[in-house]
Amino acid sequence: MSNPSGQIIVIGAGPVGLILSLALAQADQKVCLVEALGDDNFLEQVPRAGTNHPATLEMLDRVGLYQKLEPRGIIAPVFHYWDRHEGKRIAAFDHAHLKNDTRFPYVLQCERIKIVEEALKMAKAQPNIELRLSTEFLAFEQHADGVTARVRNPDGDEETIAGRYIVSGEGARSIIRKDLGIAFEGFTYDDRTLNIEVAYDFRKHGYAERNYISDPTEWSNLFHWKGPPDRWRVHFPTDPKANEDELMRPEALQARLQGFLPTGKPFDIVGSNLYVVHQRVADKFRVGRAILAGDSAHVNSPIGAMGMNSGIHDAINLADKLIAIARKEADDSVLDRYERQRRHVAVAHTQAQTIRNKRLLTEQDPAVRQRNHDELRRTSEDPKLARKFLLRTALFESLREAEAIV
Ligand SMILES: Cc1cc2nc3c(=O)[nH]c(=O)nc-3n(C[C@H](O)[C@H](O)[C@H](O)COP(=O)(O)OP(=O)(O)OC[C@H]3O[C@@H](n4cnc5c(N)ncnc54)[C@H](O)[C@@H]3O)c2cc1C
């Protein structure tokens, strides 16, 4: 059995597991971080999250990651809503309205893969983290004083790791959540989302670095990422009955892009993938010494960029509580507060907001669409309303509300 000390076992070196491990280690806590991927395949992960909101930038800064990510990302103070049906911009929101609220009045467009790459380098250099790459977590047990995790190491042998707590940063398919029998309630959208990555500068058509585009038949999101190659990610809905091979054919991808922006010339497509979107929250975030954080506790549509961001907020909230317990400044019941705070945010903010965002982009009723668009326009043009709106989308409101939960 490895290290039967007071360490905390973190499963999964995604953004949540890594940031939790760094925050714990920087406060002198010993961490054993277990990740199935190894140095040979860690960077071969499909494109996912990438918009980092101001409240999250403060947390990335706290663990020393912000300064490493800023040069690899794009600072984007403004985002847009567009009406594709009318071919018009509806509203532009400028984070400059938050200049007195945060040191970061902008989002940083910096993809998850760059975040985990930089965070992994930091974890490797951090003496309080025992990093177990190419190691698959299999199962765990808990008892009054601690936990044990069963893993398969790179040699294919099973071994047991002991610790004080175990945290699932395993993502949506969490074994810990399933082993604990925790329900993951919610729903899955019928339509999969098609993601196309294209090397083309959409700014010359008036788009911002980040755009939400409503349309009753084919809504879209459009985001800019720093290269090389400099590229834009375009999201489209798909017919639930359509066959995956058909949807992903190069000619079909080109046709989608030409439908969105007819240039008459083929787009330089640098990547594409199709994904299923779930809206689910775990019934419990904690059972005894086992705790869920990030996608293992909640999953949502990427419209609004709240999944990874809220997972990082879980990680920082949880790190502070585990540190307080270790320093005997709090007892173990603070972990129930973690659950109350972060589950509230998952349900009342992340789920509610992402479901609303999708409805806004897909609304069919012309009168409701018009009303929604008028409200967005009015909000963006009134500095007080715009600030209030941005405090919510930049995730400060959810943090303040969570802080008030005892
Ligand atoms: C297309 C798309 C776009 C998105 N865009 C955004 C966005 O702009 N902003 C945003 O906030 N969110 C976005 N999200 C959501 C975001 O990607 C996730 O919320 C985020 O990655 C969750 O982080 P995590 O660390 O909890 O889990 P993950 O990122 O899933 O990481 C889990 C880690 O655990 C490891 N692991 C799993 N099982 C085991 C095991 N048994 N043993 C050992 N290791 C294991 C995995 O290999 C992985 O490294 C998007 C998602 C998608 C699909």
The ligand as an SDF file (V2000), in Angstrom:
LIG
                    3D

 53 58  0  0  0  0  0  0  0  0999 V2000
  -17.3090   20.9990  -26.9410 C   0  0  0  0  0  0  0  0  0  0  0  0
  -17.2620   21.4850  -25.5210 C   0  0  0  0  0  0  0  0  0  0  0  0
  -17.0010   22.8210  -25.2860 C   0  0  0  0  0  0  0  0  0  0  0  0
  -16.9410   23.2800  -23.9840 C   0  0  0  0  0  0  0  0  0  0  0  0
  -16.6970   24.6150  -23.7770 N   0  0  0  0  0  0  0  0  0  0  0  0
  -16.6460   25.0860  -22.5170 C   0  0  0  0  0  0  0  0  0  0  0  0
  -16.2880   26.4700  -22.2580 C   0  0  0  0  0  0  0  0  0  0  0  0
  -16.0550   27.2670  -23.1720 O   0  0  0  0  0  0  0  0  0  0  0  0
  -16.2190   26.8680  -20.9650 N   0  0  0  0  0  0  0  0  0  0  0  0
  -16.4640   25.9970  -19.9380 C   0  0  0  0  0  0  0  0  0  0  0  0
  -16.4110   26.4290  -18.7700 O   0  0  0  0  0  0  0  0  0  0  0  0
  -16.7400   24.6680  -20.1480 N   0  0  0  0  0  0  0  0  0  0  0  0
  -16.8380   24.1940  -21.4020 C   0  0  0  0  0  0  0  0  0  0  0  0
  -17.0470   22.8440  -21.6060 N   0  0  0  0  0  0  0  0  0  0  0  0
  -17.1090   21.8950  -20.4650 C   0  0  0  0  0  0  0  0  0  0  0  0
  -15.6980   21.5180  -19.9540 C   0  0  0  0  0  0  0  0  0  0  0  0
  -14.9160   20.9180  -20.9690 O   0  0  0  0  0  0  0  0  0  0  0  0
  -15.7920   20.5850  -18.7620 C   0  0  0  0  0  0  0  0  0  0  0  0
  -16.7300   21.1230  -17.8510 O   0  0  0  0  0  0  0  0  0  0  0  0
  -14.4350   20.4490  -18.0490 C   0  0  0  0  0  0  0  0  0  0  0  0
  -13.4510   19.8950  -18.8930 O   0  0  0  0  0  0  0  0  0  0  0  0
  -14.5990   19.5440  -16.8080 C   0  0  0  0  0  0  0  0  0  0  0  0
  -13.3640   19.4140  -16.1470 O   0  0  0  0  0  0  0  0  0  0  0  0
  -13.0980   18.2050  -15.1710 P   0  0  0  0  0  0  0  0  0  0  0  0
  -11.6860   18.3820  -14.7160 O   0  0  0  0  0  0  0  0  0  0  0  0
  -14.1910   18.1150  -14.1680 O   0  0  0  0  0  0  0  0  0  0  0  0
  -13.2430   16.8880  -16.0500 O   0  0  0  0  0  0  0  0  0  0  0  0
  -12.4820   16.4710  -17.3730 P   0  0  0  0  0  0  0  0  0  0  0  0
  -12.0200   17.6540  -18.1080 O   0  0  0  0  0  0  0  0  0  0  0  0
  -13.4020   15.5270  -18.0690 O   0  0  0  0  0  0  0  0  0  0  0  0
  -11.1900   15.6860  -16.8580 O   0  0  0  0  0  0  0  0  0  0  0  0
  -11.3060   14.4200  -16.2360 C   0  0  0  0  0  0  0  0  0  0  0  0
   -9.9190   13.7790  -16.1520 C   0  0  0  0  0  0  0  0  0  0  0  0
  -10.0290   12.5840  -15.3940 O   0  0  0  0  0  0  0  0  0  0  0  0
   -9.3350   11.5390  -16.0540 C   0  0  0  0  0  0  0  0  0  0  0  0
   -9.9760   10.2690  -15.6630 N   0  0  0  0  0  0  0  0  0  0  0  0
  -11.2530    9.9090  -15.8980 C   0  0  0  0  0  0  0  0  0  0  0  0
  -11.4960    8.6770  -15.4050 N   0  0  0  0  0  0  0  0  0  0  0  0
  -10.3370    8.2630  -14.8350 C   0  0  0  0  0  0  0  0  0  0  0  0
   -9.9500    7.0590  -14.1580 C   0  0  0  0  0  0  0  0  0  0  0  0
  -10.8010    6.0260  -13.9490 N   0  0  0  0  0  0  0  0  0  0  0  0
   -8.6800    6.9610  -13.6910 N   0  0  0  0  0  0  0  0  0  0  0  0
   -7.7960    7.9910  -13.8620 C   0  0  0  0  0  0  0  0  0  0  0  0
   -8.1110    9.1430  -14.5160 N   0  0  0  0  0  0  0  0  0  0  0  0
   -9.3720    9.2750  -14.9910 C   0  0  0  0  0  0  0  0  0  0  0  0
   -9.4960   11.8790  -17.5300 C   0  0  0  0  0  0  0  0  0  0  0  0
   -8.4950   11.2420  -18.3270 O   0  0  0  0  0  0  0  0  0  0  0  0
   -9.3610   13.3880  -17.5080 C   0  0  0  0  0  0  0  0  0  0  0  0
   -8.0160   13.8150  -17.6210 O   0  0  0  0  0  0  0  0  0  0  0  0
  -17.1320   22.3660  -22.8940 C   0  0  0  0  0  0  0  0  0  0  0  0
  -17.3790   20.9870  -23.1380 C   0  0  0  0  0  0  0  0  0  0  0  0
  -17.4640   20.5600  -24.4440 C   0  0  0  0  0  0  0  0  0  0  0  0
  -17.7460   19.0960  -24.6910 C   0  0  0  0  0  0  0  0  0  0  0  0
  1  2  1  0
  2  3  1  0
  2 52  2  0
  3  4  2  0
  4  5  1  0
  4 50  1  0
  5  6  2  0
  6  7  1  0
  6 13  1  0
  7  8  2  0
  7  9  1  0
  9 10  1  0
 10 11  2  0
 10 12  1  0
 12 13  2  0
 13 14  1  0
 14 15  1  0
 14 50  1  0
 15 16  1  0
 16 17  1  0
 16 18  1  0
 18 19  1  0
 18 20  1  0
 20 21  1  0
 20 22  1  0
 22 23  1  0
 23 24  1  0
 24 25  2  0
 24 26  1  0
 24 27  1  0
 27 28  1  0
 28 29  2  0
 28 30  1  0
 28 31  1  0
 31 32  1  0
 32 33  1  0
 33 34  1  0
 33 48  1  0
 34 35  1  0
 35 36  1  0
 35 46  1  0
 36 37  1  0
 36 45  1  0
 37 38  2  0
 38 39  1  0
 39 40  1  0
 39 45  2  0
 40 41  1  0
 40 42  2  0
 42 43  1  0
 43 44  2  0
 44 45  1  0
 46 47  1  0
 46 48  1  0
 48 49  1  0
 50 51  2  0
 51 52  1  0
 52 53  1  0
M  END
$$$$
